[in-house]
Amino acid sequence: MAKLTVRRRAALAVAAGIVGTLPGTVDAAAQSAVASTAVYDCRYDAVSVSDAAGSVVPAARKTGVPLHAHLRVHNAEAVALTKATYVFAIGNLTSNRGPAPVVQWRIGSGHWHKMGLHWNNRTNGSLPLWNSDTLSLGTIPARGTVTTEISVTFPKRSVKAVYYDFLDIHSGICGHTRLDWYQGNGFEYWPW
């Protein structure tokens, strides 16, 4: 359950506003002041991610075949997470990274967007992966779910391997606090 905190100055202002009211009552202006100064206490695991396919790893037997993952991002909190974003990362664990896969994404059944990828030698420490730019999830409703669909297509000269994927999820109301780090099922390029 989300913790709400009230800043000290706001509490003093509310207390000052209550002076003069009848004992045991709080006027509407004081209640509004408390509500407007409440701050969400962000935490890791405020959201969880699951794959609609369960543990199935989508596999391509040739280049140019799009593989899909439907990832559900669930908000466990009683507060809507506005300006929610994620960074998608993908890569194989071989010494030869090969060309970057072609990745597209969309929210729900919306329009597809091409995902720009850049190579990062130290994603989340020391793991070398392609990382996307920051992508928008919009607002994740309180105790609600937003689904993002990701399409991965392997180009010619791709390395035969399992490509691991990750999501790093944040919200504009939480600054730099990571809300979840999710390792997906991966995508497999394994030609016959």
PELIN-V170612 format. One record per backbone hydrogen bond with DSSP energy under -0.5 kcal/mol. NH is the residue of the N-H (numbers start at 0). CO is the residue of the C=O. E is the energy in kcal/mol with one decimal. If there is no record, write none. Layout:
nh: {NH & NH}
co: {CO & CO}
e: {E & E}
//
This chain:
nh: {4 & 6 & 10 & 11 & 12 & 13 & 14 & 15 & 16 & 17 & 18 & 20 & 24 & 30 & 31 & 32 & 33 & 34 & 35 & 36 & 37 & 37 & 38 & 40 & 41 & 44 & 45 & 45 & 46 & 47 & 49 & 51 & 53 & 55 & 57 & 57 & 59 & 63 & 64 & 65 & 66 & 68 & 70 & 70 & 71 & 71 & 72 & 72 & 73 & 73 & 74 & 75 & 75 & 76 & 80 & 81 & 83 & 83 & 84 & 85 & 86 & 88 & 89 & 90 & 96 & 101 & 102 & 102 & 103 & 104 & 105 & 107 & 107 & 109 & 112 & 114 & 115 & 117 & 119 & 122 & 122 & 124 & 125 & 126 & 127 & 128 & 128 & 129 & 130 & 131 & 132 & 134 & 136 & 137 & 139 & 140 & 142 & 143 & 145 & 147 & 148 & 149 & 150 & 151 & 152 & 157 & 160 & 160 & 162 & 163 & 163 & 165 & 166 & 167 & 168 & 168 & 169 & 171 & 171 & 172 & 173 & 174 & 176 & 178 & 179 & 181 & 183 & 183 & 186 & 187 & 188 & 189 & 189 & 191}
co: {38 & 36 & 6 & 7 & 8 & 9 & 10 & 11 & 12 & 13 & 14 & 17 & 21 & 26 & 27 & 28 & 29 & 30 & 31 & 32 & 33 & 34 & 4 & 2 & 39 & 178 & 42 & 178 & 178 & 73 & 71 & 69 & 50 & 52 & 55 & 185 & 187 & 153 & 61 & 63 & 151 & 149 & 68 & 147 & 49 & 69 & 70 & 145 & 47 & 71 & 143 & 45 & 73 & 45 & 139 & 79 & 80 & 137 & 169 & 134 & 167 & 165 & 129 & 163 & 94 & 152 & 100 & 114 & 150 & 112 & 148 & 105 & 146 & 106 & 104 & 102 & 113 & 130 & 128 & 119 & 126 & 121 & 123 & 122 & 125 & 119 & 126 & 89 & 117 & 87 & 115 & 85 & 83 & 83 & 80 & 138 & 76 & 140 & 72 & 70 & 105 & 68 & 103 & 66 & 101 & 154 & 158 & 188 & 186 & 90 & 161 & 88 & 181 & 86 & 166 & 179 & 84 & 81 & 82 & 81 & 170 & 171 & 173 & 168 & 168 & 166 & 164 & 181 & 162 & 57 & 160 & 59 & 187 & 60}
e: {-1.2 & -0.5 & -2.2 & -2.2 & -2.5 & -2.7 & -2.6 & -2.6 & -2.1 & -1.7 & -1.2 & -2.5 & -2.0 & -1.9 & -2.4 & -2.1 & -1.9 & -2.3 & -2.5 & -1.1 & -0.5 & -0.8 & -1.5 & -1.2 & -1.1 & -2.1 & -1.2 & -0.5 & -1.1 & -2.1 & -1.9 & -2.8 & -2.0 & -1.3 & -0.7 & -0.6 & -2.9 & -2.4 & -0.8 & -0.6 & -2.8 & -2.1 & -0.7 & -2.9 & -3.0 & -0.6 & -0.6 & -3.3 & -3.2 & -0.7 & -3.1 & -2.8 & -0.7 & -0.5 & -2.5 & -0.9 & -0.6 & -2.9 & -2.3 & -2.3 & -1.6 & -2.2 & -2.3 & -1.8 & -0.7 & -3.1 & -0.6 & -0.5 & -2.3 & -2.2 & -1.7 & -0.5 & -3.2 & -2.4 & -2.2 & -3.2 & -0.6 & -2.5 & -2.6 & -0.8 & -1.9 & -1.2 & -0.7 & -1.3 & -0.6 & -2.2 & -0.5 & -3.1 & -3.1 & -2.5 & -0.8 & -3.0 & -3.3 & -1.1 & -2.3 & -0.8 & -1.7 & -2.7 & -2.2 & -2.6 & -2.6 & -2.7 & -2.7 & -2.8 & -2.6 & -1.3 & -0.7 & -1.4 & -3.6 & -2.6 & -0.6 & -2.4 & -2.2 & -1.8 & -0.5 & -2.7 & -2.4 & -1.2 & -0.5 & -0.8 & -2.0 & -0.7 & -2.2 & -3.1 & -1.0 & -2.8 & -2.6 & -0.6 & -2.4 & -2.8 & -2.6 & -2.4 & -0.6 & -0.7}
//
